[in-house]
Amino acid sequence: MPTEGASRGRSRPATLWAPLALVAVSILAFGLAACGSSNDPPTPSATAPNNVVSQSEADEQPAGSVERVFLEYWSDLQYQSWAEVAAYYDPAFRDSVGTAAIIGGKKVNGASYPQLKPEIVRVRDNGDFTTINYSLRFIDGTRELASVTWRKDGGSWQLVYDSRLDAELRQFAENRVETELNGILPTDPADVSPEAARAGGAAAQAQARFVERALGVKTL
């Protein structure tokens, strides 16, 4: 989030910012070419509703709650603060999935996040994990149901599963391989090369592998 959000009471270890920021910068060139990302703050059009999550909206949730953290995370997505976005994910998750892959995946839909405001539908606890089910309304009126699962470690909520990330990881991996092989992306998704399709399929399973191997559960 921009300067307004930088002083909103959130704090993360200073030692974490430098490596995450370097990763974000290192994939910037590819992200701009393959993912259409922008670093400009979201500016709603005159005809579209303002779907940008404000700090005051996040502050309506109880301090220290997973709901507040989720809305702050979403705000950072909307402002394309990629290093901050990555910092919400559990360190073991970043090690398993890859920080560059997480950032690259989120940049795939970077232009759409400012147009999407999450509506929290349900919050459920399951032992060590807390899942937020939420709804997104698109410009054409259609809705998407999605979820994020968190666990609390040392007083900090950390993401261990993100239902939207599977498709984003797939697309990022496909884009990367297509760019390496052909220099451009196919105009028709049906024309994805076998190499890119294999890379995308493996990337889409990264979260499932983490959940099973690192967390010891089949699903969240």
N, C-alpha and C positions, 0 to 999 in steps of 0.2 A: 504494500500500500504506500502511497506517497507520503510526503513529510507529515501531513495531517495525521496519518495513522502510525507514524513511527514512534510517536510519544504517547500512545494510547494505553500504556500500562503493560504491554506485552514485553517480555524480556527473554532473550535466547543467548546461550553462551557465545561470547565474542569469538572464541576459537572456532566456532561452527561457521560463522559468516564468510570468512575468507575463502575456504575451500569450496563452499557452495557457490559463492559469487564467481569464482574462477571457472567452475564447471558451466555456469550459466553463460558466461562470456564465451567460453570455448565452443559452444554449439550455436552461438548467435548467427554466424554466417550461414550455416546450414539451415537453421530454423527460418531465417528470413527467406531463403530461396525455396525451401520445400514446404514450409508450413504457413507462410503468409502471416507471420507474427509482427506485431508492432509494439513499440515501447511507449507510445503516447497514452495518456490517461484516457479512460473511456468517456466519451461525450455523447450522451443520448441525443437523438435527433428531435426535431420539433414535433414530429408526429408520433414518435415511439415513447412509451412510458419509461420513466427513469427506473431501471432495474438494478442500478448500482447499489450494493449493500453499504449503508453508511455506518460510521462508528456508533452513532446514536442508536441505530437499530440493533447492533451487536450488544450494546450496553443495556438494552432492555432485558437481556437474559442474565440470570444470576452470575455474579462474579465467580470464576473458577469452573463454571459449568461447561459441559461438552458442547452444548448448544451455542454458547458464546464463541468458543474456539472455532467451531465449524463456520460460523458466519464471518469471523475474521479471516479464516482460511479462504473462504469464497471471495471476500473482498480483495485479497492478495491475488487470486486468480484473475479477477476482473481488471486489476491494475497491472497485471502481467509482471508482478514482482517475483520472478521465477526462483531466485535463491530463497526468498522467504517461503514460497510455496513448498519447495523441497524440504525445508526445515521442519515442516509439520509431520513428515513421514518418519516412522520409527527408524532409528539408526540401522537396526538389523534389516529392515525392509529396504533401505537405501543400498546397503551392502549387497543384498540379494538381487534386487531388481536392477539396480544401477541408477545413480543420481542423474547422470546424463540422459538416460532413457526416460526417467520420470519427467524431467524438465522438457525433453523433446516431445514426449507424448502430450503433455499439457499444452505445449505450444501449437500442436496440431489444431486444437479448437480454441486457440487464444483469442481469435476475433469474435467468437460467439459468446464467450463467458460474460462480457459486459451486458449482453442482451437477456441474460437468464438470471432470474432471482429465485433462489430455492425456497420452497415452502415446506417447512418441517412437518411431516405427517405423523411420525411416531418415533419415540426413543425407547429402546429396550435394552435391558441389561442381561448379559448372559455370562455369568461368572466373572472372569477377568476382563471381559470385552463389553463395550457399549456400542450399539449400532443405531445410527440415525437413518431412518427412511425419509426421503424427501421427494418432492415433485417439482418438475420444471415445466413451465409453459412456454412453448415456442411461438414465434411471431405468427405462424399460420394457425395457431389455436390448438395444435396437438400437444399432448403432455407426455413426459417421460418420468417413470418412477425409477429412482436410483437410491443408492445407499453408500454410506461410509462407516467403517468400523474402527473404533479407537480403543486403546488401552492406556491406563494411567501409570506413569512411571516417574517416581520422584516428584510427584505433584504436577507433572506436565502431561497433557493429553497428546498422544501420538497416534498417527494413522497407521493401521496395519492392513486395511483393505479399502479399495475404492472401486466401486462397480463400473464407473465410467472409464477407468484407466485401462482395462483390458483392450478395448477397441482402439484407444489412443496409442497404446504401446504397439499394437499391430500396425496401425497406419504409419507411425513414425519409423518402424523397422522397415516396412515396405518402401517408404519414401527414400530412406537412406540407401537401401540396396539398389533401387531403380536409378537413383542419382549416380551412384558409383558405377553401375554397369552401362547406363545409356546417356547420362548427363541431363536427362529430363524425366519428368513424370508422365505416365500414360494419361491421355485424355479420357479414356474409357477404363473404369475399374476392372472390366473383364479382360483387359490386356495386360494385367500384372504378370510379370515374368515368373516362372516357376521358382527361381532363386529368391525373389522378393516374397512370394507367397509362403515359402518355407520359413523364411526369417520372420515374417509377420505371425505365422502360426506359433512359432516357438516363443516369440515375445508376448503373445496374448496369454500364454500359460505361466508367465513368470510369477504372477501373484499367487496362483494356485499352488505352485511349487513352494513358495515362501510359506503360505498358510499351513501346508501339510508338514514341511520339513522343520521349519523354525518354531511354529506355534503348536505343532502336534495335533492339529484338528483337520478334518476334511473340509468343512465349510464354516463360514461365519455368518 
